[in-house]
C-alpha cells in the first residue's frame, strides 16, 4: 500500500517522541502533590483525551487548590524536567520526518502538550526544524476528540484532508481524524492490546515503527 499525501500532521507524545512515560499516572501524581490523598481510581484514564486546561479543571473538581491556570502550570512543572533533559525521538522518526520534507510534503505537529515543553524537547533533540508549524490544543482551544487541531494544521498547509496523513498513537485521536476525512495513521507505542486493536480498526494504516515507513507514502 502506498498513500499519496501532500501534508502530514504528527502527534508528539508517544508518536514522534518517546515521552509517554513522562505522563504515566500524571494526574494522580499531581493530585497527591496538591494534598489530595485519595485521587479517583479513574483519574488518569478520564484525563487521557483532555486538553491541559480541561485536566486542570478536573483536578480542581477533585480537590486540588488554586486557580485553573495555577493547576495547569503545576502540571507542566511536574513534567518539564523530562522535556528539558530526558525524552528522546522514537527510532526512525527523524529520518522519516526529514524524508517527507525532502519529498515536498508539508509537515506540522499537533499536540496536547504546551508549546514551551514541545519546543524545549524538539530543540534539544535537533528536530525543531522538521516542522513547518506547531499547533497545540491549548492554543486551538479543543482537545483531540475534535478534529479542530488537525483542521487548523491542514488549513495552514493548504492541503486537502484526503491527501493529509495524521499520525497518532491514541484511538480517540485516530477516530476524530478519520471521521473528518483525513488519512488516519496509527502508530504503535506499547499500547495495551485492546487499544492497539481499536486503533487498527479505525486507521487507514498502522505503523509498528517509523523505520522504513517512507515506503508507504509518496506525493
Secondary structure, 3 states (H helix, E strand, C coil): CCEECCEEEECCECCCEECHHHHCCHHHHHHHHCCCCCCCCCHHHHHCCCCHHHHHHHHHHCCCCCCHHHHHHHHHHHHHHHHHHCCEECCCHHHHHHHHHHCCCEEEEEECCCHHHHHHHHHHHCCHHHCCEEEEHHHHCCCCCCCHHHHHHHHHHCCCHHHEEEEECCHHHHHHHHHCCCEEEEECCCCCHHHHHHHHHHCCEEECCCCCHHHHEEC
